[in-house]
Amino acid sequence: MKLNKKGAALMQVLLITVILAGIATMLLRASLSRTTSARRTRRMASAQVLIQNCMAEVNSLWANKSPEAFRRDWNGVGNNGVPYMYCSGTGTNVNTCPAANIVPSYECTIDNPDGGNPYKVKAYFVENASANDGQMWQLTYEITQGSDVL
C-alpha cells in the first residue's frame, strides 16, 4: 500500500484546526457567560437603585398625608376598596374622594446618566394573591425607558 504524503499532511492540518476551534469555542463560552452574568448583575443593581429612588418619593407622598386622607386612600374609598396613591383636585373631602379625582398610580421620572431617554418608574397597588382573605395589597414598581418596559 502506497502512503499519500499530501493526504497525511492535510489530515494533520485538519485535526489541529478542529482541536484549536474546540479550545477557542470553550474559551469564548466561558468569557461570554462571565460578561452576560456581569451585565445582568449591573442591570439588577441599576433597577434596584431606580426603584429605591421612586420608593423614597412614594414614602414622602404618603408621609405628608393627614391621618384622614391616609385612611381614605389606603382603604380605597371611592375606588371599590382598591388603595390608590392620592386624591387630586382642590377642595376634596378628606373622608371621600370622587372617582374622577382618584390617582391610582404614581410615576417617577429619573434622568438617564448616559444622556438617553429618562427612566420612568411607576408605582401602583396590586392584590397579593397569597393572602387568604383577598384584602392584602402589594405596592408594585414597573420600570420603563421610552416605550420599553425593563
C-alpha positions as CSV (number, residue, x, y, z in Angstrom):
1,M,0.0,0.0,0.0
2,K,1.3,3.4,-1.0
3,L,1.1,6.3,1.5
4,N,0.0,9.6,0.2
5,K,2.1,12.3,1.9
6,K,-0.1,15.2,0.8
7,G,-3.2,13.5,2.3
8,A,-1.5,12.8,5.6
9,A,-0.3,16.4,5.9
10,L,-3.8,17.7,5.1
11,M,-5.3,15.3,7.7
12,Q,-2.9,16.7,10.3
13,V,-3.8,20.2,9.5
14,L,-7.5,19.5,9.7
15,L,-7.0,17.7,13.1
16,I,-5.0,20.6,14.5
17,T,-7.7,23.0,13.2
18,V,-10.5,21.1,14.9
19,I,-8.6,21.0,18.2
20,L,-7.9,24.7,18.1
21,A,-11.5,25.5,17.2
22,G,-12.7,23.5,20.1
23,I,-10.4,25.3,22.5
24,A,-11.4,28.7,21.1
25,T,-15.1,27.8,21.5
26,M,-14.7,26.7,25.1
27,L,-12.8,30.0,25.9
28,L,-15.4,32.1,24.2
29,R,-18.2,30.4,26.1
30,A,-16.5,30.9,29.4
31,S,-15.8,34.6,28.6
32,L,-19.3,35.2,27.2
33,S,-21.0,33.7,30.2
34,R,-19.0,35.9,32.6
35,T,-19.8,39.0,30.5
36,T,-23.5,38.1,30.5
37,S,-23.6,37.5,34.2
38,A,-21.8,40.8,34.9
39,R,-24.2,42.7,32.6
40,R,-27.3,41.0,34.3
41,T,-25.9,41.9,37.8
42,R,-25.3,45.5,36.7
43,R,-28.9,45.8,35.3
44,M,-30.4,44.4,38.5
45,A,-28.4,46.8,40.7
46,S,-29.4,49.7,38.5
47,A,-33.0,48.7,38.6
48,Q,-32.9,48.4,42.4
49,V,-31.4,52.0,42.6
50,L,-34.2,53.3,40.4
51,I,-36.9,51.6,42.4
52,Q,-35.4,52.8,45.7
53,N,-35.4,56.4,44.4
54,C,-39.1,56.2,43.5
55,M,-39.8,54.4,46.7
56,A,-38.5,57.4,48.6
57,E,-40.8,59.7,46.7
58,V,-43.8,57.5,47.3
59,N,-43.0,57.2,51.0
60,S,-42.7,61.0,51.2
61,L,-46.1,61.4,49.4
62,W,-47.8,59.0,51.9
63,A,-46.0,60.5,54.9
64,N,-47.3,64.0,54.1
65,K,-50.9,63.0,54.2
66,S,-53.2,63.8,57.0
67,P,-54.4,60.7,59.0
68,E,-57.9,61.0,57.5
69,A,-56.5,61.3,53.9
70,F,-54.2,58.4,54.6
71,R,-57.1,56.2,55.8
72,R,-59.3,57.2,52.9
73,D,-56.6,56.4,50.3
74,W,-55.4,53.2,51.9
75,N,-59.0,51.9,52.3
76,G,-59.7,52.7,48.7
77,V,-62.8,54.9,49.5
78,G,-64.4,55.6,46.1
79,N,-62.3,53.0,44.3
80,N,-64.1,49.8,45.2
81,G,-61.7,49.2,48.1
82,V,-58.5,49.3,46.0
83,P,-55.9,51.6,47.6
84,Y,-54.8,54.5,45.4
85,M,-51.9,56.9,45.6
86,Y,-53.7,60.1,46.2
87,C,-56.9,62.2,45.5
88,S,-56.2,65.0,43.1
89,G,-58.2,68.2,42.8
90,T,-58.8,71.1,45.0
91,G,-61.4,71.1,47.8
92,T,-61.6,67.3,48.0
93,N,-63.1,66.0,51.2
94,V,-60.7,64.1,53.5
95,N,-63.3,61.4,54.0
96,T,-64.4,60.8,50.4
97,C,-62.8,61.1,47.0
98,P,-64.8,61.4,43.8
99,A,-63.9,58.7,41.2
100,A,-62.7,61.3,38.8
101,N,-60.1,62.6,41.2
102,I,-58.6,59.2,42.1
103,V,-54.9,58.8,41.0
104,P,-54.3,55.0,41.1
105,S,-50.5,55.2,40.4
106,Y,-47.5,57.4,40.9
107,E,-44.8,57.9,38.3
108,C,-41.3,59.0,39.0
109,T,-39.1,60.3,36.2
110,I,-35.4,59.8,36.7
111,D,-32.8,61.2,34.3
112,N,-30.6,58.8,32.4
113,P,-26.9,59.5,33.3
114,D,-25.9,58.3,29.8
115,G,-28.0,61.1,28.3
116,G,-30.6,58.7,26.7
117,N,-34.3,58.6,27.4
118,P,-35.2,59.1,31.0
119,Y,-36.3,56.2,33.1
120,K,-39.9,56.2,34.4
121,V,-40.8,54.1,37.5
122,K,-44.5,53.6,38.0
123,A,-45.8,52.6,41.5
124,Y,-49.2,51.0,41.8
125,F,-51.1,48.6,44.1
126,V,-51.9,45.0,43.1
127,E,-53.8,42.4,45.1
128,N,-51.5,40.0,46.9
129,A,-52.6,36.5,45.6
130,S,-51.0,34.8,48.6
131,A,-53.4,36.5,51.0
132,N,-56.1,34.2,52.4
133,D,-58.8,36.8,52.7
134,G,-58.0,38.8,49.5
135,Q,-57.6,42.0,51.4
136,M,-53.8,42.3,51.2
137,W,-52.3,44.8,48.8
138,Q,-48.8,45.0,47.5
139,L,-47.1,48.1,46.1
140,T,-45.5,47.2,42.7
141,Y,-42.9,49.1,40.8
142,E,-42.5,48.9,37.0
143,I,-39.5,50.5,35.2
144,T,-39.8,51.8,31.6
145,Q,-37.4,53.7,29.4
146,G,-39.0,55.4,26.4
147,S,-41.6,52.8,25.3
148,D,-39.7,49.7,26.6
149,V,-40.7,48.0,29.8
150,L,-37.5,46.9,31.6
